[in-house]
């Protein structure tokens, strides 16, 4: 028996839910009326479905995509981080320190030859040299880093296949 309070799984999404998610993902500011037209439902039915998709955790939020170059963050850099030790207290302290740095856009604990992969944005190479010395090397537990400067963004999307 399905618990109405439990989040719906991916398999429980019907074609209309998926269509709504695709449209919202590409056009987050679309009006309910326009969304209803896009998915061929009444505005009331679409509104109820969108509310349910939010409530069930399929939609995490909405945000504007900003131009990093216009905001002084044109250089995209990935940084591999190898910690001294991979014990919970060191990892927890590292995770907390990463959370407060606005230049660090993403931080991922990974399996493989290093511990974390960071996605960072700064103005230019001079700013990165300052950032690596004053921020990355001061993060708790950092033993080694490898830097990968992006020369060209070939694809930059957060759209998920729905």
C-alpha positions as CSV (number, residue, x, y, z in Angstrom):
1,X,0.0,0.0,0.0
2,X,1.3,3.4,-0.9
3,X,1.8,5.9,1.9
4,X,0.5,9.3,0.7
5,X,3.1,11.1,2.8
6,X,6.1,9.2,1.3
7,X,7.9,10.7,-1.7
8,X,6.9,9.3,-5.1
9,X,9.6,7.3,-6.8
10,X,10.7,8.0,-10.4
11,X,8.6,5.1,-11.6
12,X,5.4,6.7,-10.3
13,X,5.8,9.8,-12.5
14,X,3.4,9.7,-15.4
15,X,4.0,11.3,-18.8
16,X,2.4,14.6,-17.8
17,X,4.5,14.8,-14.6
18,X,7.7,14.2,-16.7
19,X,6.6,16.8,-19.3
20,X,5.9,19.4,-16.5
21,X,9.4,18.7,-15.0
22,X,11.1,19.1,-18.5
23,X,9.3,22.4,-19.1
24,X,10.0,23.7,-15.5
25,X,13.6,22.7,-15.7
26,X,14.2,24.6,-19.0
27,X,11.9,27.6,-18.2
28,X,11.6,28.0,-14.4
29,X,9.8,31.3,-14.7
30,X,7.0,30.1,-16.9
31,X,3.6,31.1,-15.8
32,X,1.1,28.4,-14.7
33,X,-1.1,29.3,-17.6
34,X,1.6,28.9,-20.2
35,X,2.8,25.7,-18.5
36,X,-0.8,24.4,-18.7
37,X,-0.8,25.1,-22.4
38,X,2.5,23.4,-22.9
39,X,1.4,20.2,-21.2
40,X,-2.2,20.3,-22.5
41,X,-4.0,20.4,-19.1
42,X,-6.1,22.9,-17.3
43,X,-4.3,25.5,-15.2
44,X,-5.9,24.1,-12.0
45,X,-4.7,20.6,-12.7
46,X,-1.2,21.8,-13.6
47,X,-1.0,23.8,-10.4
48,X,-1.9,20.8,-8.3
49,X,0.6,18.6,-10.1
50,X,3.4,21.3,-9.6
51,X,2.5,21.6,-5.9
52,X,2.7,17.8,-5.6
53,X,6.1,17.6,-7.5
54,X,7.4,20.3,-5.0
55,X,6.0,18.5,-2.0
56,X,7.4,15.1,-3.1
57,X,10.9,16.6,-3.6
58,X,11.2,16.4,-7.4
59,X,11.7,20.2,-7.6
60,X,14.4,21.4,-5.3
61,X,14.0,25.1,-6.2
62,X,14.5,27.8,-8.8
63,X,17.5,30.0,-9.6
64,X,18.7,32.4,-12.3
65,X,21.8,31.4,-14.3
66,X,24.3,34.3,-14.1
67,X,27.1,35.1,-16.5
68,X,30.3,34.5,-14.5
69,X,32.5,36.6,-16.8
70,X,30.4,39.7,-16.2
71,X,30.6,39.1,-12.4
72,X,34.4,38.8,-12.2
73,X,34.4,35.0,-12.0
74,X,35.4,34.1,-15.5
75,X,38.1,31.5,-14.7
76,X,36.7,28.0,-14.0
77,X,39.1,25.7,-12.1
78,X,38.7,22.1,-10.9
79,X,40.8,21.1,-7.9
80,X,41.5,17.6,-6.7
81,X,42.0,17.4,-3.0
82,X,43.8,14.6,-1.1
83,X,43.4,14.7,2.6
84,X,46.0,13.7,5.3
85,X,43.6,11.2,6.7
86,X,40.1,10.1,5.6
87,X,38.6,9.8,9.1
88,X,35.2,11.3,9.9
89,X,36.3,14.2,12.0
90,X,38.8,15.4,9.4
91,X,36.3,15.0,6.6
92,X,33.5,16.7,8.6
93,X,35.8,19.7,9.4
94,X,36.9,19.9,5.7
95,X,33.2,19.8,4.6
96,X,32.2,22.6,7.0
97,X,35.1,24.8,5.8
98,X,34.2,24.3,2.1
99,X,30.6,25.3,2.8
100,X,31.5,28.9,3.7
101,X,33.7,29.7,0.7
102,X,31.6,31.3,-2.1
103,X,34.4,30.7,-4.7
104,X,33.8,26.9,-4.2
105,X,30.7,26.2,-6.3
106,X,30.7,22.4,-5.8
107,X,32.5,20.0,-3.6
108,X,32.2,16.2,-4.2
109,X,33.6,13.3,-2.1
110,X,34.8,10.9,-4.7
111,X,36.1,7.3,-4.9
112,X,39.5,6.9,-6.5
113,X,43.0,8.4,-6.2
114,X,42.0,11.5,-4.3
115,X,39.2,12.5,-1.8
116,X,37.4,15.6,-3.1
117,X,36.8,17.3,-6.4
118,X,36.1,21.0,-6.1
119,X,34.6,23.2,-8.8
120,X,35.7,26.8,-8.3
121,X,35.4,30.2,-10.0
122,X,37.6,33.2,-9.7
123,X,38.4,36.2,-11.8
124,X,41.7,35.1,-13.4
125,X,44.9,33.2,-12.9
126,X,46.3,35.8,-10.5
127,X,43.1,35.5,-8.4
128,X,43.5,31.7,-8.5
129,X,47.1,31.9,-7.2
130,X,45.8,34.0,-4.3
131,X,42.9,31.6,-3.7
132,X,44.9,28.4,-3.7
133,X,47.4,29.9,-1.2
134,X,45.0,31.7,1.1
135,X,42.0,29.3,0.9
136,X,42.7,25.8,-0.5
137,X,45.9,25.2,1.3
138,X,44.5,26.5,4.6
139,X,41.5,24.1,4.4
140,X,41.8,21.6,7.3
141,X,43.4,18.3,6.4
142,X,44.6,19.1,2.9
143,X,47.8,17.2,2.0
144,X,47.9,17.5,-1.7
145,X,46.1,19.3,-4.6
146,X,46.0,19.1,-8.4
147,X,44.6,21.9,-10.4
148,X,42.8,21.7,-13.7
149,X,42.1,25.1,-15.4
150,X,39.3,25.0,-17.9
151,X,40.4,26.5,-21.3
152,X,36.9,26.2,-22.8
153,X,33.5,25.2,-21.5
154,X,32.2,22.8,-24.1
155,X,29.0,22.1,-22.2
156,X,27.5,23.7,-19.1
157,X,24.1,22.4,-18.2
158,X,22.3,21.4,-15.1
159,X,19.3,19.9,-17.0
160,X,18.6,16.3,-16.0
161,X,17.1,13.8,-18.4
162,X,13.4,13.4,-17.5
